[in-house]
Amino acid sequence: MRNEGLPASESRLLQTGVNGKDEITYRTVFENGVQVSRAIVRRVNVKQPLAEIIMVGAQNTFTAIPITGTLSYLSAGNAWLMRISSGSRKPLTTSGDLDGRVFSLAPDGRYLLFTRTTVISATAALQTPSPSSAGLSNSLWAINTIDPNAKPIDLKVKNVLWADWSPTSERTFAYSTAEPRATAPGWQANNDLFILTFSTLGNIDKATLALEASSGGVYGWFGTRFAWSPDGVRLAFSQADKLGIIDPAKQSSSPIAKYPVYQTYSDWVWNPFIAWTPDGKFLYTVLHGPPIGIESPEDSPIFDVAALAVDGSFGASLITRGGIWANPMPSPDGKQIAYLQASAPLQSVTSKYRLMIIDRDGSNAAAIFPPTDRGALSPLDITFVWSPDSAQLAAILNGNLWVIDLNTRLSQQITGDGQTTNPTWVK
């Protein structure tokens, strides 16, 4: 396990390996007192082996920069945290089993919400054979980022597709689940929504149903994307053919925009990214546009960055042909929008991208990252987040975390292990 908390020349034993144990039943055949055959008829794992984990130093000498608020990221299956300076970082977990599906700091930075891969023992698999062992298998956890001796809190939620903190209620989050499947993509989405609160001691309240499980519409097996409103009262949702608003108090949803399904010809489904403006009046998103030739609407390569009024009264395209992974996100002060622009907009599924900045009305577009001598972002590096003061952006390039200053347009690399993903940044 690579660890930037240790110098490159050092290593440290994090976990001692332990041999596992199997109970093996043989069938042995003797003829005239002589053994003529011996075969295994049953093997049951009675003790799981424990892997030896060695922490290998990967510390780099990047120039430290000030960090506003709390910045966390995922590296090699573990959560890391930075406060005050990028030169001062600490691991929040050492288990190496975070799957990255959920990874989010609470608005006040005091807790991190994350999912961990659930290990199914060989014994359980033999006793209760099920295709679920080949599909989605995770659990939801939280950890206090302030307490240096904090232990992860098991939130008792399994097979999670999406989860995120309420922006207004302490230690409260919403989540959606799925049923594991052996076939791709590994799950059948429930398209449900629950809200849950836990105490500082880790006591968990009963989950409140916010949206009944459903088929999820066209291609609903893949799941629904959600996003909390800034006031914590509603959530936005997006599915393969529509997006809209959820009212948890009424356990109801209503669409505000529809668009042609994008035909991926694969085992994944495109649900557009959604982000609220800070005043809660608009959503920024990507909409699937009409065909440009004789192709069907489902095969159109056009994806535009758009702004939609939450009440359904207004919609406008801000950037035409931005790309399928444009993912527009307004700054916390609401004055600017960051988004990703495809280098080849008509092949945007596999195109390289550049991080752009525009004013909230769509004007003054400018490329800010990566630096011209660093190439462009691949579809695997399409994650970026705003700093809480709206002065900087954090982005991933080639598996490393960079911070971009919007005043100077200078960028600084702050991790070097090549395994960094999922940045999350709050006050």
C-alpha positions as CSV (number, residue, x, y, z in Angstrom):
1,M,0.0,0.0,0.0
2,R,1.5,3.3,-1.1
3,N,1.4,6.0,1.5
4,E,2.4,9.6,1.0
5,G,2.6,10.0,4.8
6,L,6.0,8.2,4.7
7,P,9.2,9.1,2.9
8,A,9.8,7.2,-0.3
9,S,12.7,5.2,1.2
10,E,10.6,3.8,4.2
11,S,8.1,1.1,4.7
12,R,6.0,0.0,7.6
13,L,4.1,-3.2,8.5
14,L,0.5,-2.2,8.9
15,Q,-1.1,-5.6,9.3
16,T,0.5,-9.0,10.0
17,G,-0.6,-11.7,7.7
18,V,-2.4,-14.8,9.1
19,N,-2.9,-18.1,7.3
20,G,-6.4,-19.3,6.7
21,K,-7.8,-22.7,7.5
22,D,-10.0,-25.1,5.3
23,E,-11.8,-28.2,6.5
24,I,-11.3,-30.8,3.8
25,T,-13.3,-34.1,3.5
26,Y,-11.7,-36.8,1.4
27,R,-13.1,-40.0,-0.1
28,T,-10.5,-42.8,0.1
29,V,-10.9,-46.2,-1.6
30,F,-8.9,-49.3,-0.6
31,E,-8.7,-52.6,-2.3
32,N,-7.3,-55.5,-0.4
33,G,-5.8,-53.1,2.1
34,V,-4.2,-51.0,-0.6
35,Q,-5.2,-47.4,-1.3
36,V,-6.3,-47.1,-4.9
37,S,-7.8,-43.6,-5.0
38,R,-8.2,-40.5,-2.9
39,A,-10.4,-37.5,-3.9
40,I,-11.7,-34.3,-2.2
41,V,-15.5,-34.4,-1.9
42,R,-16.0,-31.3,0.3
43,R,-14.0,-28.2,1.2
44,V,-15.3,-25.6,3.7
45,N,-13.4,-22.5,4.7
46,V,-13.5,-22.2,8.5
47,K,-11.0,-19.4,8.9
48,Q,-10.4,-16.6,6.5
49,P,-6.8,-15.7,5.7
50,L,-5.6,-12.2,6.6
51,A,-3.4,-10.5,4.1
52,E,-0.2,-8.9,5.2
53,I,-0.3,-5.2,4.5
54,I,2.9,-3.2,4.1
55,M,2.8,0.6,3.9
56,V,5.3,1.7,1.3
57,G,6.5,5.3,1.4
58,A,5.5,7.5,-1.6
59,Q,6.1,11.0,-0.1
60,N,6.8,13.6,-2.7
61,T,8.4,17.0,-2.3
62,F,5.6,19.1,-3.9
63,T,5.5,22.7,-2.7
64,A,2.9,23.0,0.1
65,I,0.0,25.3,-0.5
66,P,-2.6,26.7,2.0
67,I,-5.9,24.8,2.2
68,T,-9.1,26.6,2.9
69,G,-11.5,24.5,4.9
70,T,-11.3,20.7,4.7
71,L,-10.2,18.7,1.6
72,S,-10.4,15.0,1.5
73,Y,-9.6,12.4,-1.2
74,L,-9.4,8.7,-1.8
75,S,-6.1,7.0,-2.5
76,A,-5.4,3.2,-2.7
77,G,-8.7,2.4,-1.0
78,N,-8.2,4.8,2.0
79,A,-9.5,8.2,2.9
80,W,-7.0,11.1,3.4
81,L,-7.6,14.5,4.8
82,M,-5.9,17.9,4.5
83,R,-6.5,21.0,6.6
84,I,-4.6,24.3,6.7
85,S,-1.9,23.1,4.3
86,S,-1.4,20.5,1.6
87,G,1.8,19.6,3.4
88,S,-0.1,18.4,6.4
89,R,-2.2,15.4,5.6
90,K,-3.4,12.4,7.5
91,P,-5.1,9.1,6.7
92,L,-8.6,8.7,8.1
93,T,-8.8,4.9,7.3
94,T,-6.2,2.2,6.8
95,S,-8.4,-0.7,5.8
96,G,-7.8,-0.2,2.1
97,D,-11.3,-1.3,1.2
98,L,-13.2,1.9,0.3
99,D,-14.8,1.4,-3.1
100,G,-15.3,5.1,-4.0
101,R,-19.0,4.8,-4.8
102,V,-19.8,7.1,-1.9
103,F,-17.2,9.5,-0.6
104,S,-18.4,12.8,0.8
105,L,-17.5,15.3,3.5
106,A,-20.3,16.7,5.7
107,P,-21.0,20.4,5.0
108,D,-19.2,21.3,8.3
109,G,-16.3,19.0,7.6
110,R,-16.8,17.0,10.8
111,Y,-17.7,13.7,9.3
112,L,-16.8,11.7,6.1
113,L,-19.4,9.4,4.5
114,F,-18.1,6.5,2.5
115,T,-18.7,3.0,1.3
116,R,-16.6,-0.1,1.9
117,T,-16.4,-3.3,-0.1
118,T,-18.1,-6.1,1.8
119,V,-16.1,-9.3,1.9
120,I,-18.2,-12.5,1.6
121,S,-16.5,-15.4,3.3
122,A,-16.0,-18.7,1.4
123,T,-17.9,-20.5,4.1
124,A,-21.0,-18.2,3.6
125,A,-20.7,-18.7,-0.1
126,L,-20.7,-22.5,0.2
127,Q,-23.5,-22.5,2.7
128,T,-25.8,-20.0,0.9
129,P,-24.7,-20.1,-2.8
130,S,-26.0,-16.9,-4.5
131,P,-25.1,-14.8,-7.5
132,S,-24.9,-11.8,-5.2
133,S,-21.4,-12.7,-4.4
134,A,-20.4,-11.6,-7.9
135,G,-22.3,-8.3,-7.9
136,L,-22.5,-5.1,-5.9
137,S,-21.5,-5.7,-2.3
138,N,-20.7,-2.7,-0.1
139,S,-21.7,-1.1,3.2
140,L,-22.1,2.5,4.3
141,W,-19.8,4.0,7.0
142,A,-19.0,7.4,8.6
143,I,-16.0,8.6,10.5
144,N,-15.4,11.7,12.7
145,T,-12.6,13.8,11.0
146,I,-11.9,15.9,14.1
147,D,-11.3,13.2,16.7
148,P,-7.8,11.8,16.2
149,N,-8.9,8.5,17.8
150,A,-12.1,8.1,15.9
151,K,-13.2,4.7,14.6
152,P,-15.4,4.2,11.6
153,I,-19.1,4.0,12.4
154,D,-21.1,1.2,10.7
155,L,-24.3,2.8,9.5
156,K,-25.9,-0.6,8.9
157,V,-26.8,0.1,5.3
158,K,-25.9,-2.4,2.6
159,N,-25.6,-2.4,-1.2
160,V,-25.6,1.4,-1.6
161,L,-25.6,3.0,-5.1
162,W,-25.8,6.7,-3.9
163,A,-25.6,8.6,-0.6
164,D,-24.9,12.2,0.4
165,W,-25.2,14.5,3.4
166,S,-28.1,16.8,4.0
167,P,-26.8,20.3,3.6
168,T,-28.7,21.6,6.6
169,S,-29.2,18.8,9.2
170,E,-26.3,17.5,11.3
171,R,-25.3,13.8,10.8
172,T,-28.2,13.3,8.4
173,F,-27.9,11.8,4.9
174,A,-30.0,10.3,2.1
175,Y,-29.2,7.0,0.4
176,S,-30.5,4.7,-2.4
177,T,-29.9,1.0,-2.6
178,A,-29.8,-1.9,-5.1
179,E,-30.1,-5.7,-5.3
180,P,-26.8,-7.4,-6.2
181,R,-26.7,-9.3,-9.5
182,A,-24.1,-11.6,-11.0
183,T,-24.6,-10.0,-14.5
184,A,-23.3,-6.6,-15.5
185,P,-23.3,-4.0,-14.2
186,G,-23.6,-6.0,-10.9
187,W,-26.8,-4.7,-9.5
188,Q,-30.5,-4.1,-10.1
189,A,-31.3,-0.6,-8.8
190,N,-34.2,-0.2,-6.3
191,N,-34.6,3.5,-7.3
192,D,-35.6,4.1,-3.7
193,L,-34.6,6.9,-1.3
194,F,-34.2,6.9,2.5
195,I,-33.1,9.6,5.0
196,L,-31.2,8.6,8.1
197,T,-29.7,10.4,11.1
198,F,-27.1,9.1,13.6
199,S,-25.8,10.5,16.9
200,T,-22.3,11.5,17.9
201,L,-22.1,8.1,19.7
202,G,-23.0,6.2,16.6
203,N,-26.5,5.4,17.5
204,I,-28.6,5.1,14.4
205,D,-32.2,6.3,14.0
206,K,-34.8,4.4,12.0
207,A,-34.5,5.3,8.3
208,T,-37.3,7.5,6.9
209,L,-38.7,6.6,3.5
210,A,-38.4,9.5,1.1
211,L,-39.3,7.7,-2.2
212,E,-40.8,4.3,-2.7
213,A,-38.8,1.7,-4.7
214,S,-39.7,1.6,-8.3
215,S,-38.6,0.4,-11.7
216,G,-37.0,3.8,-12.4
217,G,-38.5,4.2,-15.8
218,V,-36.5,3.5,-19.0
219,Y,-33.2,1.6,-18.2
220,G,-34.1,2.0,-14.5
221,W,-32.1,-1.1,-13.6
222,F,-29.0,1.1,-13.6
223,G,-30.3,3.5,-11.0
224,T,-31.2,7.2,-10.3
225,R,-28.8,10.1,-9.7
226,F,-29.8,12.5,-6.8
227,A,-28.7,15.9,-5.5
228,W,-29.8,17.7,-2.4
229,S,-31.3,21.2,-2.7
230,P,-29.3,23.9,-0.7
231,D,-32.1,24.3,1.8
232,G,-32.2,20.5,2.5
233,V,-35.9,20.3,1.7
234,R,-36.0,18.7,-1.7
235,L,-33.7,16.6,-4.0
236,A,-33.2,16.7,-7.7
237,F,-33.1,13.5,-9.6
238,S,-32.0,12.4,-13.1
239,Q,-32.7,9.2,-15.0
240,A,-32.0,8.0,-18.5
241,D,-34.9,10.0,-20.1
242,K,-35.9,12.7,-17.6
243,L,-34.9,14.8,-14.6
244,G,-36.9,16.5,-11.9
245,I,-37.6,17.2,-8.3
246,I,-38.3,14.9,-5.3
247,D,-40.4,16.1,-2.3
248,P,-39.4,13.7,0.5
249,A,-42.3,15.0,2.8
250,K,-44.8,13.8,0.2
251,Q,-42.7,10.8,-1.1
252,S,-43.3,12.1,-4.6
253,S,-41.4,13.1,-7.7
254,S,-42.2,15.3,-10.7
255,P,-40.1,15.8,-13.9
256,I,-39.1,19.2,-15.1
257,A,-37.3,18.1,-18.3
258,K,-37.3,15.2,-20.7
259,Y,-34.8,14.2,-23.4
260,P,-34.0,11.2,-25.6
261,V,-32.3,8.2,-23.9
262,Y,-28.7,7.9,-25.0
263,Q,-28.1,4.5,-26.5
264,T,-24.7,3.3,-25.1
265,Y,-24.8,-0.2,-26.7
266,S,-23.2,-1.4,-23.5
267,D,-24.0,-2.3,-19.8
268,W,-23.9,1.3,-18.5
269,V,-26.6,4.0,-18.7
270,W,-26.1,7.7,-19.0
271,N,-28.0,9.8,-16.4
272,P,-27.1,13.5,-16.6
273,F,-25.1,15.2,-13.8
274,I,-27.2,17.7,-11.8
275,A,-26.1,20.6,-9.6
276,W,-28.2,23.2,-7.8
277,T,-27.5,26.9,-7.8
278,P,-26.8,28.2,-4.3
279,D,-30.2,30.0,-4.2
280,G,-32.0,26.8,-5.1
281,K,-33.8,28.3,-8.1
282,F,-32.0,26.6,-10.9
283,L,-30.3,23.3,-11.9
284,Y,-27.2,23.1,-14.0
285,T,-27.1,19.9,-16.0
286,V,-26.2,18.3,-19.4
287,L,-29.0,17.6,-21.8
288,H,-29.0,15.1,-24.7
289,G,-29.6,17.2,-27.8
290,P,-31.3,16.4,-31.1
291,P,-29.7,14.5,-34.0
292,I,-27.4,16.4,-36.4
293,G,-27.9,14.0,-39.3
294,I,-30.0,11.0,-40.1
295,E,-29.2,9.1,-36.9
296,S,-32.0,8.3,-34.4
297,P,-32.5,10.6,-31.4
298,E,-31.1,7.9,-29.2
299,D,-27.8,8.0,-31.1
300,S,-27.4,11.7,-31.3
301,P,-23.8,12.8,-30.3
302,I,-24.9,16.2,-29.0
303,F,-24.7,17.1,-25.3
304,D,-25.3,20.7,-24.2
305,V,-24.6,22.4,-20.8
306,A,-28.0,23.8,-19.7
307,A,-29.7,25.7,-16.9
308,L,-33.2,24.8,-15.9
309,A,-35.6,26.6,-13.6
310,V,-36.6,24.3,-10.7
311,D,-40.3,25.3,-11.2
312,G,-40.1,24.3,-14.9
313,S,-40.7,27.8,-16.2
314,F,-37.4,28.3,-18.0
315,G,-34.6,26.4,-19.7
316,A,-31.6,27.5,-21.7
317,S,-28.5,26.0,-23.3
318,L,-25.4,27.8,-21.9
319,I,-22.7,25.8,-23.8
320,T,-23.6,23.9,-27.0
321,R,-21.7,20.6,-27.6
322,G,-20.0,20.6,-24.2
323,G,-19.8,16.8,-24.1
324,I,-21.5,14.0,-22.2
325,W,-19.2,14.4,-19.2
326,A,-19.4,18.2,-19.0
327,N,-20.8,18.0,-15.4
328,P,-21.4,21.8,-14.8
329,M,-21.0,22.9,-11.2
330,P,-21.6,26.4,-9.9
331,S,-19.2,28.0,-7.5
332,P,-20.4,28.2,-3.8
333,D,-20.9,32.0,-4.3
334,G,-23.0,31.4,-7.4
335,K,-21.0,33.8,-9.6
336,Q,-19.2,31.2,-11.9
337,I,-19.7,27.8,-13.3
338,A,-17.0,25.2,-13.9
339,Y,-17.5,22.5,-16.5
340,L,-15.6,20.1,-18.7
341,Q,-15.3,20.7,-22.4
342,A,-14.8,17.8,-24.8
343,S,-11.9,18.2,-27.2
344,A,-14.0,16.1,-29.7
345,P,-17.6,17.0,-28.9
346,L,-19.1,14.6,-31.4
347,Q,-17.1,11.7,-29.8
348,S,-17.5,13.0,-26.2
349,V,-17.9,9.6,-24.6
350,T,-14.2,8.8,-25.2
351,S,-12.9,12.3,-25.9
352,K,-10.3,14.1,-23.8
353,Y,-11.5,17.1,-21.8
354,R,-10.4,20.5,-20.5
355,L,-11.7,22.2,-17.3
356,M,-13.4,25.4,-18.2
357,I,-14.8,28.4,-16.3
358,I,-17.7,30.6,-17.3
359,D,-19.8,33.3,-15.8
360,R,-23.2,32.2,-14.6
361,D,-24.9,33.5,-17.7
362,G,-22.6,31.4,-19.9
363,S,-20.3,34.2,-21.0
364,N,-16.5,34.6,-20.8
365,A,-15.6,30.9,-21.2
366,A,-11.9,30.2,-20.5
367,A,-9.9,27.0,-20.2
368,I,-8.0,26.8,-16.9
369,F,-6.8,23.2,-16.6
370,P,-4.7,21.2,-17.3
371,P,-1.7,23.4,-18.2
372,T,-0.9,23.3,-21.9
373,D,2.2,21.1,-21.4
374,R,0.2,18.5,-19.4
375,G,-2.1,17.3,-22.2
376,A,-5.8,16.9,-21.3
377,L,-8.1,15.1,-19.0
378,S,-9.2,11.5,-19.8
379,P,-12.8,10.3,-19.1
380,L,-11.3,8.6,-16.0
381,D,-10.2,12.0,-14.6
382,I,-13.5,13.9,-14.8
383,T,-13.8,14.7,-11.1
384,F,-13.4,18.3,-9.9
385,V,-14.7,20.3,-6.9
386,W,-14.8,23.9,-5.8
387,S,-13.1,25.3,-2.7
388,P,-15.6,26.6,-0.2
389,D,-14.4,30.2,-0.8
390,S,-14.9,29.9,-4.6
391,A,-11.3,30.9,-5.2
392,Q,-9.9,27.6,-6.2
393,L,-10.8,24.3,-7.9
394,A,-9.4,20.8,-7.2
395,A,-9.1,18.4,-10.1
396,I,-7.6,15.0,-10.9
397,L,-5.0,14.5,-13.6
398,N,-3.3,11.2,-14.2
399,G,-4.4,9.9,-10.8
400,N,-3.0,12.9,-8.9
401,L,-4.7,15.8,-7.2
402,W,-4.1,19.4,-8.4
403,V,-5.4,22.7,-7.1
404,I,-6.1,25.6,-9.5
405,D,-6.1,29.2,-8.4
406,L,-8.7,31.2,-10.3
407,N,-7.1,34.6,-9.8
408,T,-3.7,33.6,-11.1
409,R,-4.8,30.6,-13.2
410,L,-1.8,28.8,-11.8
411,S,-2.1,25.1,-10.8
412,Q,-0.2,23.1,-8.3
413,Q,0.1,19.3,-8.0
414,I,-0.3,18.2,-4.4
415,T,-0.3,14.3,-4.5
416,G,2.0,12.0,-6.4
417,D,1.0,8.4,-5.8
418,G,-1.0,8.1,-9.1
419,Q,-4.0,6.6,-7.2
420,T,-5.9,9.7,-6.1
421,T,-9.7,9.9,-6.8
422,N,-12.9,11.4,-5.4
423,P,-11.9,14.8,-4.0
424,T,-14.4,16.4,-1.7
425,W,-13.9,20.0,-0.3
426,V,-16.0,21.9,2.3
427,K,-15.6,24.8,4.7
